[in-house]
Amino acid sequence: MTIVAPAAQRTAYERHAPDPRLVEQALAGSRHAVFWLEDAPGPHHEPLTAATTADLAVVGGGYLGLWTAVQAKRRDPGARVVLLEAETIGWAASGRNGGFCEASITHGEDNGRSRWPGEYSALERLGRENLDGFERDVRELGLDCQWERTGTLAVAVEPHQVQWLGPDALDAGRVRGEIASPLFLGGTWNRRDTALVHPARLAHELARVAVELGVEVHEHSPVVDLAGGRRGPVVLHTPRTTVRAAKVALASNVFPSLLRRTRPMTVPVYDYVVMTEPLTAQQRAAIGWEHRQGLTDLANQFHYARLTADGRILYGGYDAVYHRGGRLSSAYEDRQATYARLTSHLLATFPQLAGVRISHRWAGAIDTCTRFTAFHGLARGGRVAYAAGFTGLGVGATRFAANVMLDRLAGEQTERTRLSMVRRLPLPFPPEPLAGVGIELTRWSLDRADHRAGRRNLFLRTLDAAGLGFDS
């Protein structure tokens, strides 16, 4: 759905839009390919071809599955753990994201306080402890993932957003002294609650550690059915063979759950990014960015950006595209209009980079749910645990969720398992066509709010009152 706003209501990115020819030139020659996966190809793991047994079977070779397998072996080195991945390790969201590893396990403070006001202090503390633990694991396990705990600079790009910054805000001069953009009117720099990683390296390193700990990792081994479990082992069926497991952890992210009852709780939303070629010394000097922070803005349809180890800029966000019926398809990933829009916004943010080339463009599907943060559950008499709905903040939160699943599979009562965030499931999405209409109306309304100085319409205010609203 496209919004044509009056000139007086254009966003900063529209008011400062570059010459379209610069956008076209920047994208000319770009490749539809995931930079991270090209930059760090992983080792090959053989498919499962013979029936086997396991104390714990993990379904999914992204961050959640890998952390679950690693932590299971650290808890019980003698346990037999088998991990089954339908494609290759980290090929989906875990290898395509922006590499922002956040402390928040609630998709930000506003979302957490509005949904769990009585336990938000504990959730905030547990999230920070999780990020600190992540950093220790990077060091102790030797995870070569380009870890940088640089924090995030959140910037206001519209006058009304300056009011949202709070008492610790940096003025325009100080923000531009960190990252030079004429669009930045103020900001806050949270130095401790975000780290940056190389997404594909992180996935492959977790797989390496898992194998070294004794986990049996199998790629190209999709689980197509789940049987039993209520009074005996759970049987996982792959196209070639079976696994009989005492316990199962489901970590299939955006892909349809093996548990039919949980399928309506997530929908796939496509997120898009562009990546520049390595900046020249002159270009780097023109933008500053010496402290290499993550960067985001305060709009409802927000952008995120960061520097890579070799001096590229990753720039993504804004468009979040849902396809009716919750369909997943690689055909949805090469969306030219979105890549042109992102490149235009990049050059509006950094006009001094006119002439820069985009080397890579790609997309991936995010698993979102109605509360915009992960949910957790048990099935089959407590033998099957699952977590999903990370809504784009899974790099750090998957480590926390892995420990939740392992606690619950072990029947342990911990501070994590007692959280109402863990014990309660989100409202499911309605069936089509209502889901598609509601998602499109929400997206249209958020865009409209960005074009109306942040003023939320009746639909968004109704969602807010019902506890279903989203505020980035």
The 8 nearest C-alpha neighbors of each residue, nearest first, counted from 0:
[[1, 2, 443, 439, 442, 440, 320, 446],
 [2, 0, 3, 443, 446, 4, 442, 447],
 [1, 3, 4, 0, 447, 443, 446, 450],
 [4, 2, 1, 5, 9, 6, 8, 450],
 [3, 5, 8, 2, 9, 6, 450, 7],
 [6, 4, 8, 7, 9, 3, 450, 2],
 [5, 7, 8, 9, 4, 14, 10, 3],
 [6, 8, 5, 9, 4, 10, 450, 14],
 [9, 7, 450, 6, 5, 4, 451, 10],
 [8, 10, 6, 13, 7, 450, 14, 4],
 [9, 11, 13, 12, 450, 14, 8, 449],
 [10, 12, 14, 13, 15, 156, 157, 9],
 [13, 11, 10, 15, 344, 14, 16, 347],
 [14, 12, 16, 10, 11, 15, 9, 344],
 [13, 15, 11, 12, 16, 9, 10, 6],
 [16, 14, 347, 12, 13, 11, 17, 348],
 [15, 17, 13, 347, 12, 14, 343, 18],
 [18, 16, 347, 19, 343, 346, 15, 21],
 [17, 19, 20, 21, 16, 22, 343, 23],
 [20, 18, 22, 21, 17, 23, 343, 16],
 [19, 21, 23, 18, 22, 24, 17, 25],
 [22, 20, 24, 19, 23, 18, 25, 17],
 [23, 21, 19, 25, 20, 24, 343, 342],
 [22, 24, 20, 26, 21, 25, 27, 19],
 [23, 25, 21, 27, 22, 26, 20, 356],
 [26, 24, 356, 22, 357, 23, 27, 355],
 [25, 27, 29, 357, 23, 24, 28, 22],
 [28, 26, 24, 29, 25, 23, 357, 356],
 [27, 29, 26, 30, 358, 357, 25, 356],
 [30, 28, 358, 26, 359, 357, 27, 31],
 [29, 31, 359, 32, 358, 360, 28, 357],
 [30, 32, 360, 361, 359, 29, 333, 33],
 [31, 33, 30, 361, 359, 360, 34, 37],
 [34, 32, 35, 36, 361, 37, 95, 359],
 [33, 35, 37, 36, 38, 32, 359, 274],
 [36, 34, 38, 37, 199, 33, 39, 94],
 [35, 37, 39, 38, 33, 34, 40, 199],
 [38, 36, 34, 35, 39, 40, 33, 32],
 [37, 39, 35, 36, 34, 40, 199, 33],
 [40, 38, 36, 37, 200, 35, 199, 41],
 [41, 39, 36, 37, 38, 42, 199, 203],
 [40, 42, 203, 39, 43, 88, 200, 36],
 [43, 41, 44, 40, 203, 207, 88, 206],
 [42, 44, 45, 41, 218, 87, 88, 217],
 [45, 43, 217, 218, 216, 46, 42, 87],
 [44, 46, 217, 218, 43, 47, 216, 219],
 [47, 45, 217, 218, 219, 220, 48, 44],
 [46, 48, 217, 49, 220, 45, 240, 239],
 [47, 49, 239, 46, 240, 50, 220, 45],
 [50, 48, 240, 47, 51, 241, 239, 242],
 [51, 49, 241, 240, 242, 48, 52, 47],
 [50, 52, 242, 49, 243, 241, 53, 240],
 [53, 51, 243, 242, 244, 54, 50, 79],
 [54, 52, 244, 55, 79, 80, 56, 81],
 [53, 55, 245, 79, 244, 78, 80, 246],
 [56, 54, 246, 80, 53, 247, 244, 245],
 [55, 57, 247, 81, 80, 82, 244, 53],
 [58, 56, 82, 248, 247, 64, 249, 81],
 [59, 57, 249, 83, 250, 82, 248, 84],
 [60, 58, 84, 250, 251, 64, 61, 83],
 [61, 59, 84, 88, 64, 65, 89, 83],
 [60, 62, 89, 93, 64, 63, 59, 65],
 [61, 63, 65, 64, 66, 93, 202, 397],
 [64, 62, 397, 66, 65, 61, 250, 401],
 [65, 63, 67, 59, 250, 60, 61, 66],
 [64, 66, 62, 68, 67, 63, 60, 61],
 [67, 65, 69, 63, 68, 64, 398, 70],
 [68, 66, 401, 64, 70, 65, 69, 71],
 [67, 69, 65, 71, 66, 70, 64, 72],
 [70, 68, 209, 66, 72, 71, 67, 65],
 [69, 71, 73, 67, 72, 68, 66, 74],
 [72, 70, 68, 74, 73, 69, 67, 75],
 [73, 71, 76, 75, 74, 69, 70, 68],
 [72, 74, 70, 71, 75, 76, 69, 212],
 [75, 73, 71, 72, 70, 76, 69, 78],
 [74, 76, 72, 77, 73, 78, 71, 70],
 [77, 75, 72, 78, 73, 74, 212, 71],
 [78, 76, 75, 79, 72, 213, 74, 80],
 [79, 77, 75, 76, 54, 80, 72, 55],
 [78, 80, 54, 53, 77, 55, 81, 214],
 [79, 81, 55, 214, 53, 56, 54, 78],
 [80, 82, 215, 56, 214, 216, 57, 53],
 [83, 81, 57, 216, 56, 58, 215, 217],
 [82, 84, 217, 58, 220, 59, 57, 218],
 [85, 83, 218, 59, 60, 220, 86, 221],
 [84, 221, 86, 219, 220, 218, 83, 87],
 [87, 85, 219, 84, 218, 88, 90, 220],
 [88, 86, 218, 90, 89, 84, 219, 85],
 [87, 89, 60, 90, 61, 203, 202, 84],
 [88, 90, 94, 61, 93, 202, 91, 60],
 [91, 89, 94, 87, 88, 93, 92, 86],
 [90, 92, 93, 89, 94, 95, 363, 61],
 [93, 91, 95, 94, 96, 363, 364, 90],
 [94, 92, 89, 61, 91, 95, 62, 198],
 [93, 95, 199, 89, 198, 90, 92, 91],
 [96, 94, 92, 93, 91, 363, 33, 35],
 [97, 95, 98, 92, 94, 93, 198, 363],
 [96, 98, 99, 95, 313, 198, 304, 315],
 [97, 99, 196, 198, 195, 96, 197, 100],
 [100, 98, 195, 97, 101, 194, 193, 196],
 [99, 101, 395, 194, 394, 193, 195, 98],
 [102, 100, 193, 103, 395, 192, 99, 194],
 [101, 103, 126, 127, 192, 130, 193, 104],
 [102, 104, 126, 101, 105, 107, 106, 123],
 [103, 105, 396, 126, 106, 102, 372, 122],
 [106, 104, 111, 103, 107, 372, 110, 108],
 [107, 105, 372, 104, 103, 110, 371, 392],
 [106, 108, 105, 110, 109, 103, 111, 104],
 [107, 109, 111, 110, 112, 105, 106, 103],
 [110, 108, 112, 111, 107, 113, 470, 471],
 [111, 109, 113, 108, 107, 112, 106, 114],
 [110, 112, 105, 108, 114, 109, 113, 115],
 [111, 113, 116, 109, 115, 114, 110, 119],
 [112, 114, 110, 111, 116, 115, 109, 466],
 [113, 115, 111, 112, 116, 110, 466, 370],
 [116, 114, 112, 117, 118, 119, 111, 113],
 [117, 115, 112, 119, 118, 113, 114, 111],
 [118, 116, 115, 119, 120, 112, 121, 114],
 [117, 119, 121, 120, 116, 115, 122, 418],
 [118, 120, 122, 116, 121, 115, 112, 117],
 [121, 119, 123, 122, 118, 124, 117, 116],
 [120, 122, 124, 119, 118, 123, 125, 126],
 [123, 121, 119, 125, 124, 120, 126, 118],
 [122, 124, 126, 120, 121, 125, 119, 127],
 [125, 123, 121, 127, 126, 122, 128, 120],
 [126, 124, 128, 122, 127, 123, 121, 129],
 [127, 125, 102, 129, 123, 103, 124, 128],
 [126, 128, 102, 130, 124, 129, 125, 131],
 [127, 129, 125, 131, 126, 130, 132, 124],
 [128, 130, 132, 126, 127, 131, 125, 133],
 [129, 131, 133, 127, 102, 132, 128, 134],
 [132, 130, 128, 134, 133, 129, 127, 135],
 [133, 131, 129, 135, 130, 134, 128, 136],
 [132, 134, 130, 136, 131, 135, 129, 137],
 [133, 135, 137, 131, 132, 136, 130, 138],
 [136, 134, 132, 138, 137, 133, 139, 131],
 [137, 135, 139, 133, 138, 134, 140, 132],
 [138, 136, 142, 134, 135, 140, 141, 139],
 [137, 139, 135, 141, 136, 140, 134, 142],
 [138, 140, 136, 141, 137, 135, 142, 134],
 [141, 139, 136, 142, 137, 138, 208, 135],
 [140, 142, 138, 139, 137, 143, 136, 204],
 [143, 141, 137, 140, 204, 144, 138, 201],
 [142, 144, 145, 141, 204, 200, 201, 137],
 [143, 145, 201, 200, 197, 146, 142, 196],
 [146, 144, 196, 197, 143, 147, 308, 195],
 [145, 147, 196, 144, 195, 148, 194, 197],
 [148, 146, 195, 194, 149, 145, 196, 291],
 [149, 147, 194, 150, 193, 195, 146, 191],
 [148, 150, 292, 147, 194, 190, 291, 193],
 [151, 149, 190, 193, 191, 189, 292, 192],
 [152, 150, 293, 292, 189, 294, 188, 193],
 [151, 153, 188, 294, 187, 293, 154, 292],
 [154, 152, 295, 296, 186, 187, 294, 151],
 [155, 153, 186, 296, 185, 183, 152, 297],
 [154, 156, 160, 185, 184, 161, 157, 297],
 [155, 157, 183, 182, 184, 154, 11, 160],
 [156, 158, 160, 159, 155, 11, 161, 184],
 [159, 157, 160, 161, 156, 184, 155, 162],
 [160, 158, 161, 157, 452, 162, 453, 163],
 [161, 159, 155, 163, 162, 157, 158, 297],
 [160, 162, 163, 159, 155, 158, 164, 185],
 [163, 161, 160, 164, 159, 165, 158, 155],
 [164, 162, 160, 161, 165, 159, 155, 297],
 [165, 163, 161, 168, 162, 186, 187, 166],
 [164, 166, 167, 163, 168, 162, 161, 187],
 [165, 167, 168, 164, 169, 163, 162, 187],
 [168, 166, 165, 169, 187, 164, 186, 188],
 [169, 167, 187, 186, 164, 166, 165, 170],
 [170, 168, 186, 185, 187, 173, 174, 171],
 [169, 171, 185, 172, 173, 174, 168, 186],
 [172, 170, 185, 184, 174, 173, 175, 183],
 [171, 173, 175, 174, 170, 176, 185, 169],
 [174, 172, 176, 175, 170, 171, 169, 177],
 [173, 175, 171, 177, 176, 172, 185, 169],
 [176, 174, 179, 178, 177, 172, 173, 180],
 [175, 177, 173, 174, 178, 172, 179, 287],
 [176, 178, 175, 174, 288, 287, 179, 173],
 [179, 177, 288, 175, 287, 286, 176, 180],
 [178, 180, 175, 286, 287, 176, 177, 181],
 [179, 181, 182, 349, 348, 183, 175, 178],
 [180, 182, 183, 179, 348, 175, 349, 184],
 [181, 183, 180, 156, 348, 184, 11, 347],
 [184, 182, 156, 181, 180, 185, 155, 171],
 [185, 183, 171, 155, 156, 182, 170, 161],
 [186, 184, 171, 170, 155, 169, 154, 183],
 [185, 187, 154, 169, 153, 168, 155, 174],
 [188, 186, 168, 153, 152, 169, 189, 154],
 [187, 189, 152, 151, 190, 153, 186, 150],
 [190, 188, 150, 151, 191, 192, 187, 152],
 [189, 191, 150, 188, 149, 192, 151, 193],
 [192, 190, 150, 193, 189, 148, 149, 194],
 [191, 193, 102, 150, 101, 190, 189, 127],
 [194, 192, 150, 101, 100, 191, 151, 148],
 [193, 195, 148, 100, 147, 149, 150, 99],
 [194, 196, 99, 147, 98, 146, 100, 148],
 [197, 195, 146, 98, 145, 144, 198, 147],
 [196, 198, 144, 200, 145, 98, 199, 201],
 [199, 197, 94, 201, 98, 200, 196, 93],
 [200, 198, 94, 202, 201, 35, 36, 197],
 [199, 201, 144, 203, 197, 202, 198, 204],
 [200, 202, 144, 204, 198, 199, 203, 205],
 [203, 201, 199, 205, 89, 204, 200, 62],
 [202, 204, 206, 200, 205, 201, 41, 207],
 [203, 205, 207, 201, 206, 202, 142, 200],
 [204, 206, 208, 202, 207, 203, 209, 65],
 [205, 207, 209, 203, 204, 208, 210, 202],
 [208, 206, 204, 210, 205, 209, 203, 211],
 [209, 207, 211, 205, 210, 206, 212, 204],
 [208, 210, 206, 69, 212, 214, 207, 211],
 [209, 211, 214, 213, 207, 212, 208, 206],
 [210, 212, 208, 213, 209, 207, 214, 206],
 [213, 211, 209, 210, 214, 208, 72, 69],
 [212, 214, 210, 211, 215, 209, 72, 80],
 [213, 215, 210, 80, 209, 81, 212, 216],
 [214, 216, 81, 82, 80, 213, 210, 217],
 [217, 215, 82, 214, 81, 83, 44, 218],
 [216, 218, 46, 83, 45, 44, 47, 84],
 [217, 219, 84, 46, 220, 87, 44, 86],
 [220, 218, 86, 85, 46, 84, 221, 87],
 [219, 221, 85, 218, 84, 46, 83, 47],
 [222, 220, 85, 237, 84, 223, 219, 83],
 [221, 223, 237, 236, 224, 235, 220, 85],
 [222, 224, 237, 236, 221, 238, 225, 257],
 [225, 223, 236, 222, 235, 257, 226, 237],
 [224, 226, 235, 234, 236, 257, 233, 227],
 [227, 225, 234, 233, 235, 224, 228, 236],
 [228, 226, 233, 229, 234, 232, 231, 225],
 [227, 229, 233, 232, 231, 379, 230, 382],
 [228, 230, 379, 380, 227, 231, 382, 232],
 [231, 229, 228, 232, 227, 380, 379, 233],
 [230, 232, 228, 229, 233, 227, 245, 382],
 [233, 231, 245, 228, 244, 243, 234, 227],
 [232, 234, 228, 227, 244, 243, 226, 245],
 [233, 235, 243, 226, 242, 225, 227, 232],
 [236, 234, 225, 242, 241, 224, 222, 243],
 [235, 237, 241, 224, 222, 223, 240, 234],
 [236, 238, 222, 240, 239, 223, 221, 241],
 [239, 237, 240, 236, 223, 221, 220, 222],
 [240, 238, 237, 48, 241, 47, 49, 236],
 [239, 241, 237, 50, 49, 238, 48, 236],
 [242, 240, 236, 50, 235, 237, 243, 234],
 [241, 243, 51, 235, 52, 234, 50, 244],
 [244, 242, 234, 52, 233, 232, 53, 235],
 [245, 243, 53, 233, 232, 246, 54, 52],
 [244, 246, 232, 54, 55, 233, 53, 382],
 [245, 247, 55, 382, 244, 383, 54, 56],
 [248, 246, 383, 56, 55, 57, 382, 384],
 [249, 247, 57, 384, 385, 383, 58, 250],
 [250, 248, 385, 58, 251, 57, 384, 247],
 [249, 251, 59, 64, 58, 252, 63, 248],
 [250, 252, 59, 254, 249, 253, 58, 256],
 [251, 253, 387, 254, 250, 366, 388, 386],
 [254, 252, 366, 267, 365, 251, 255, 364],
 [253, 255, 252, 251, 256, 366, 267, 327],
 [256, 254, 262, 253, 257, 251, 252, 259],
 [255, 257, 258, 262, 254, 259, 261, 251],
 [256, 258, 259, 225, 224, 255, 223, 249],
 [259, 257, 256, 260, 261, 262, 225, 378],
 [258, 260, 262, 261, 257, 256, 263, 255],
 [259, 261, 258, 262, 263, 264, 256, 257],
 [262, 260, 264, 259, 263, 258, 256, 265],
 [261, 263, 264, 259, 256, 260, 255, 265],
 [264, 262, 427, 428, 261, 265, 260, 429],
 [263, 265, 427, 262, 261, 368, 428, 426],
 [266, 264, 368, 367, 263, 366, 388, 262],
 [265, 267, 367, 325, 366, 268, 368, 264],
 [268, 266, 366, 365, 364, 325, 253, 367],
 [267, 269, 321, 365, 320, 364, 319, 266],
 [268, 270, 364, 320, 363, 319, 365, 321],
 [269, 271, 319, 362, 363, 316, 364, 268],
 [270, 272, 362, 315, 361, 316, 269, 363],
 [273, 271, 315, 314, 361, 360, 362, 316],
 [272, 274, 360, 314, 359, 313, 315, 357],
 [275, 273, 313, 359, 357, 312, 358, 360],
 [276, 274, 357, 358, 311, 312, 356, 277],
 [275, 277, 358, 311, 356, 357, 278, 274],
 [278, 276, 311, 310, 309, 275, 279, 312],
 [279, 277, 282, 310, 311, 283, 276, 280],
 [278, 280, 282, 281, 283, 277, 310, 284],
 [279, 281, 283, 282, 284, 278, 285, 310],
 [282, 280, 284, 279, 283, 285, 278, 286],
 [281, 283, 285, 279, 284, 280, 278, 352],
 [284, 282, 280, 285, 281, 286, 287, 278],
 [283, 285, 281, 287, 282, 286, 280, 288],
 [284, 286, 282, 283, 287, 281, 351, 179],
 [287, 285, 179, 283, 284, 178, 288, 282],
 [288, 286, 284, 178, 289, 285, 283, 179],
 [289, 287, 178, 291, 290, 177, 286, 292],
 [288, 290, 287, 291, 177, 178, 292, 283],
 [291, 289, 288, 292, 149, 177, 287, 178],
 [290, 292, 288, 289, 306, 149, 293, 305],
 [293, 291, 149, 151, 150, 290, 294, 152],
 [292, 294, 151, 305, 152, 150, 304, 291],
 [295, 293, 152, 304, 151, 303, 153, 305],
 [296, 294, 303, 153, 302, 154, 304, 152],
 [295, 297, 154, 153, 301, 298, 302, 155],
 [296, 298, 155, 301, 154, 160, 299, 153],
 [299, 297, 301, 300, 296, 449, 471, 160],
 [300, 298, 301, 471, 445, 470, 449, 297],
 [301, 299, 317, 298, 446, 445, 302, 318],
 [300, 302, 298, 317, 299, 296, 316, 297],
 [301, 303, 316, 317, 295, 315, 296, 304],
 [304, 302, 295, 315, 294, 314, 316, 301],
 [305, 303, 314, 294, 313, 293, 315, 295],
 [304, 306, 293, 313, 312, 294, 307, 292],
 [305, 307, 312, 311, 310, 313, 291, 308],
 [308, 306, 310, 311, 309, 312, 305, 313],
 [307, 309, 310, 306, 145, 311, 197, 277],
 [310, 308, 307, 311, 277, 306, 278, 276],
 [309, 311, 277, 307, 308, 278, 306, 312],
 [312, 310, 277, 307, 275, 306, 276, 278],
 [313, 311, 306, 275, 305, 274, 314, 307],
 [312, 314, 274, 304, 305, 273, 306, 311],
 [315, 313, 304, 273, 272, 303, 312, 274],
 [316, 314, 272, 303, 302, 271, 273, 304],
 [315, 317, 302, 318, 303, 271, 301, 270],
 [318, 316, 300, 301, 302, 319, 315, 341],
 [319, 317, 316, 320, 270, 337, 300, 271],
 [320, 318, 270, 269, 268, 317, 321, 316],
 [319, 321, 269, 268, 318, 322, 270, 267],
 [322, 320, 268, 269, 323, 267, 319, 325],
 [323, 321, 325, 326, 324, 320, 435, 268],
 [324, 322, 435, 325, 321, 326, 431, 432],
 [323, 325, 326, 322, 431, 435, 432, 434],
 [326, 324, 323, 266, 322, 267, 327, 321],
 [325, 327, 324, 322, 328, 323, 267, 321],
 [328, 326, 325, 329, 267, 364, 331, 322],
 [329, 327, 330, 331, 326, 332, 364, 322],
 [328, 330, 331, 332, 327, 333, 363, 362],
 [329, 331, 328, 332, 333, 334, 327, 362],
 [332, 330, 329, 328, 333, 334, 327, 269],
 [331, 333, 362, 329, 330, 334, 361, 363],
 [334, 332, 331, 335, 330, 361, 31, 362],
 [335, 333, 337, 336, 332, 338, 331, 271],
 [334, 336, 338, 337, 333, 339, 340, 332],
 [337, 335, 339, 338, 334, 340, 341, 333],
 [336, 338, 340, 339, 335, 334, 341, 318],
 [337, 339, 341, 335, 340, 336, 342, 334],
 [338, 340, 342, 336, 337, 341, 343, 335],
 [341, 339, 337, 343, 338, 342, 336, 344],
 [342, 340, 344, 338, 343, 339, 345, 337],
 [341, 343, 345, 339, 344, 340, 22, 338],
 [342, 344, 340, 346, 341, 345, 22, 339],
 [345, 343, 347, 341, 342, 12, 346, 348],
 [346, 344, 342, 348, 343, 347, 341, 349],
 [345, 347, 349, 350, 343, 348, 344, 342],
 [348, 346, 344, 16, 15, 345, 350, 349],
 [347, 349, 345, 346, 180, 182, 344, 350],
 [348, 350, 346, 351, 347, 352, 180, 345],
 [349, 351, 346, 352, 347, 353, 348, 17],
 [350, 352, 349, 353, 285, 282, 286, 346],
 [353, 351, 350, 355, 349, 354, 282, 346],
 [354, 352, 351, 350, 355, 346, 21, 349],
 [353, 355, 352, 356, 25, 21, 24, 351],
 [356, 354, 352, 353, 25, 357, 275, 276],
 [355, 357, 25, 275, 276, 358, 354, 26],
 [356, 358, 275, 26, 25, 29, 274, 276],
 [357, 359, 29, 276, 275, 274, 30, 356],
 [360, 358, 30, 274, 29, 32, 357, 31],
 [359, 361, 273, 31, 272, 32, 30, 274],
 [362, 360, 33, 31, 32, 272, 271, 332],
 [363, 361, 271, 332, 270, 272, 269, 364],
 [362, 364, 269, 270, 92, 95, 365, 332],
 [363, 365, 269, 268, 267, 270, 366, 92],
 [364, 366, 268, 267, 391, 390, 269, 367],
 [367, 365, 253, 388, 267, 390, 266, 265],
 [366, 368, 390, 388, 265, 266, 371, 365],
 [367, 369, 265, 388, 371, 370, 264, 266],
 [368, 370, 371, 425, 426, 467, 427, 367],
 [369, 371, 368, 372, 425, 467, 426, 466],
 [372, 370, 368, 390, 369, 367, 106, 388],
 [371, 373, 389, 105, 370, 106, 388, 390],
 [374, 372, 389, 388, 387, 386, 375, 371],
 [373, 375, 386, 387, 424, 388, 421, 372],
 [374, 376, 386, 421, 385, 373, 387, 424],
 [377, 375, 385, 384, 386, 378, 374, 422],
 [376, 378, 384, 381, 383, 385, 379, 382],
 [379, 377, 383, 381, 380, 384, 382, 376],
 [380, 378, 229, 228, 381, 382, 383, 377],
 [379, 381, 229, 382, 378, 228, 383, 377],
 [380, 382, 378, 377, 379, 383, 408, 384],
 [381, 383, 246, 379, 380, 228, 247, 408],
 [384, 382, 247, 378, 381, 377, 248, 379],
 [385, 383, 377, 248, 404, 376, 249, 247],
 [386, 384, 249, 376, 375, 248, 250, 377],
 [385, 387, 375, 374, 250, 376, 373, 400],
 [386, 388, 373, 252, 374, 389, 385, 375],
 [387, 389, 373, 367, 366, 368, 390, 372],
 [388, 390, 373, 372, 393, 392, 391, 387],
 [391, 389, 367, 366, 388, 371, 392, 365],
 [390, 392, 389, 393, 365, 366, 367, 96],
 [393, 391, 389, 390, 394, 396, 106, 395],
 [392, 394, 396, 389, 397, 395, 391, 390],
 [395, 393, 100, 396, 392, 397, 99, 62],
 [394, 396, 100, 393, 101, 397, 398, 130],
 [395, 397, 393, 399, 104, 398, 394, 400],
 [398, 396, 63, 400, 393, 399, 395, 401],
 [397, 399, 401, 396, 400, 66, 395, 63],
 [398, 400, 396, 397, 402, 401, 129, 403],
 [401, 399, 397, 403, 402, 398, 396, 404],
 [402, 400, 67, 398, 404, 403, 399, 66],
 [401, 403, 405, 400, 399, 404, 406, 398],
 [402, 404, 400, 406, 401, 405, 407, 415],
 [405, 403, 401, 407, 402, 406, 384, 408],
 [404, 406, 402, 408, 407, 403, 409, 401],
 [407, 405, 403, 411, 409, 404, 408, 402],
 [406, 408, 410, 404, 409, 405, 411, 403],
 [407, 409, 405, 410, 406, 404, 382, 381],
 [408, 410, 406, 407, 411, 405, 404, 381],
 [411, 409, 407, 408, 406, 412, 381, 405],
 [412, 410, 406, 409, 407, 413, 408, 416],
 [411, 413, 416, 410, 417, 414, 406, 407],
 [414, 412, 415, 416, 411, 417, 406, 403],
 [413, 415, 417, 416, 418, 412, 121, 125],
 [414, 416, 413, 417, 418, 403, 421, 412],
 [415, 417, 413, 418, 414, 412, 421, 403],
 [416, 418, 414, 415, 413, 419, 412, 422],
 [419, 417, 420, 421, 416, 415, 422, 414],
 [418, 420, 422, 421, 423, 417, 115, 118],
 [421, 419, 418, 422, 423, 374, 115, 424],
 [422, 420, 418, 419, 375, 423, 416, 374],
 [421, 423, 419, 420, 418, 424, 417, 375],
 [424, 422, 419, 420, 421, 425, 374, 375],
 [423, 425, 374, 426, 422, 375, 376, 421],
 [426, 424, 370, 369, 427, 423, 264, 374],
 [425, 427, 369, 428, 424, 264, 370, 368],
 [428, 426, 264, 263, 425, 429, 369, 265],
 [427, 429, 263, 264, 434, 430, 426, 369],
 [430, 428, 434, 433, 427, 431, 263, 432],
 [431, 429, 434, 433, 432, 428, 263, 324],
 [432, 430, 433, 434, 435, 324, 429, 323],
 [431, 433, 435, 434, 430, 436, 323, 324],
 [434, 432, 431, 436, 435, 430, 429, 437],
 [435, 433, 431, 429, 437, 436, 432, 430],
 [434, 436, 438, 323, 432, 437, 433, 439],
 [437, 435, 433, 439, 434, 438, 440, 432],
 [436, 438, 440, 434, 435, 439, 433, 441],
 [439, 437, 441, 435, 440, 436, 434, 442],
 [438, 440, 442, 436, 441, 437, 443, 435],
 [441, 439, 443, 437, 438, 442, 444, 436],
 [442, 440, 444, 438, 439, 443, 437, 445],
 [441, 443, 439, 445, 444, 440, 438, 446],
 [444, 442, 440, 446, 441, 445, 439, 447],
 [443, 445, 447, 441, 446, 442, 440, 448],
 [446, 444, 448, 442, 447, 443, 299, 441],
 [445, 447, 443, 449, 444, 448, 442, 450],
 [446, 448, 444, 450, 445, 449, 443, 451],
 [447, 449, 453, 451, 445, 454, 455, 450],
 [450, 448, 453, 446, 447, 451, 452, 298],
 [449, 451, 447, 8, 448, 452, 9, 10],
 [450, 452, 448, 453, 449, 454, 447, 8],
 [453, 451, 454, 159, 449, 450, 448, 157],
 [452, 454, 448, 449, 451, 455, 159, 450],
 [455, 453, 448, 451, 452, 456, 449, 447],
 [456, 454, 448, 459, 453, 460, 457, 444],
 [455, 457, 459, 458, 460, 454, 444, 448],
 [458, 456, 460, 459, 461, 455, 462, 444],
 [457, 459, 461, 460, 456, 462, 444, 441],
 [460, 458, 462, 461, 456, 457, 455, 463],
 [461, 459, 463, 457, 462, 458, 464, 456],
 [460, 462, 464, 458, 459, 463, 457, 465],
 [461, 463, 468, 467, 459, 465, 460, 464],
 [462, 464, 468, 460, 466, 461, 465, 467],
 [463, 465, 461, 462, 466, 460, 467, 468],
 [466, 464, 462, 463, 467, 461, 468, 460],
 [465, 467, 463, 464, 468, 462, 114, 113],
 [468, 466, 462, 465, 463, 369, 370, 469],
 [469, 467, 463, 462, 466, 459, 470, 465],
 [468, 470, 471, 467, 110, 463, 371, 370],
 [471, 469, 299, 468, 110, 109, 298, 445],
 [470, 299, 469, 297, 298, 301, 107, 300]]
